[in-house]
Amino acid sequence: MSTSQHAVDRRWTMRQRDWAVAFWIAFLSAAIGAFFLFGLVNPLDMVNAWADQYDIGVRLAYGLSFAFLYLLCLLASSLTVFMIRTGPASGHAKGQGRRPKAEIRHHAEANPDLDDEDWQ
């Protein structure tokens, strides 16, 4: 028997799972966004208003609109994953891992030469 592990049998790393979730959430969000967008706006009206000089059809208008929505949603979900993974450690809300509050001292302690004299 071979002890080598097949590439399909191994588990994904946390980064791979994060990217898979980001891509999937972006796809679902773009699909829902396209559903509502094309329910409200006719793609032929969009083509006639913005790209009349180009000869693109309805299918390409649908595809380009979905691609734009997908990239926008992918940016949002990627930023969300980034903020979750780089956020404060657990226990931060309870005060664990925070810096101690700074002490407020009188300026004469740090600079004994001043001695609260008036500067003129």
N, C-alpha and C positions, 0 to 999 in steps of 0.2 A: 504494500500500500504506500502511496505517496503522501507525504506530509505537507506538500506545497498546497497553498490555499488558492483557490480559483478567485478571480477578480470579482465575480458576482456574489460569492459567498461571504465576502467581508462586509463589515458594517461601515456605514458612511461616517465621516468625521463630523464634528459639530459645524464646521464651516460649510461642508457640502450640504448638510441638512438645512442650514440657514438659507443658503442660496436656492435650494429646491423650494423651500417655503416661500421665499420672496418671489420667485418666478411664478409659482402656482397662484399665489394671492394676486399678483399683478395681472395674470391672465384672467382670473375670475372677475376682478374689478373692471378690467377693460371690456370684457364681454358684457357685463351689466351696464357699463357706461355706453357702449355702442348700442345696446338694446334701447336704452332711453333716448340717446341722441338720434338714432335713426327712426325712433317712434315719433319724435317731434320735428325733425328736419328731413326733408327729402334730399338724398344725395345729389340728384340732378340739379337742385337749386344751389347746393354748395359748389358743384363743378362750374355752373354758369356764373356764379358770383366771383369765385376766386381764381379759377383756372380756365377761363374761357378761351384764352389764346392757345392752350394745350389741348390736344385731342385725346382726352382720357375718357374711358367709359365708366359706367356705374360700378362695375366690379372693382376697378382700380381705385375709385373714390372710396368705396367701402374698405378696401384693403389698406389704403393710406391712412384713413381715419382711424381704423382699428390699430394700426401700427403706432400712430401718434399717441393714442390713448394707452396702449400697452407700455410704451416707453415712459410715459408720464407716471403711470401706476407703478412701474418697476423702479423708477427713481424714488417714489414715495416709500415703497416697501423696503427698498435697500437702505434708505436712511433710517427707517424704523428699526431694522435689524441692527444697524450700526449703533444706534443710540441705546438699544437694549443691551448689546454685548459690551459696550464701553462705558456703561453707566456705573454708578457707585455700587460697591459690593453689598451683599446682603447684610443687614444689621446696621446699615448707615442711618436709617430713620430712627433707630433706638439710641443713636449717639455713639455707636461703636465705630472706630476708625476715623473719627473727626479730629481735627486739630484742636488743641485747647484754646480757650478764648485768650486774647491778648491782654496783658496787664496794662493798665493805664497808670503811668507814672508822671510825676511832676518833672518839668523840663530841667530843673536845677539839679536833679539827681544824675542825669546823664551828662550834664555840662556844668561841673562845679565852678567854672570860671565866670558864669553869668551872674550868680548870686542875686537874682531878681533886681538888678540895677537898671535904671532907665537908660535907654539908648537915645542919644541925641545927635 
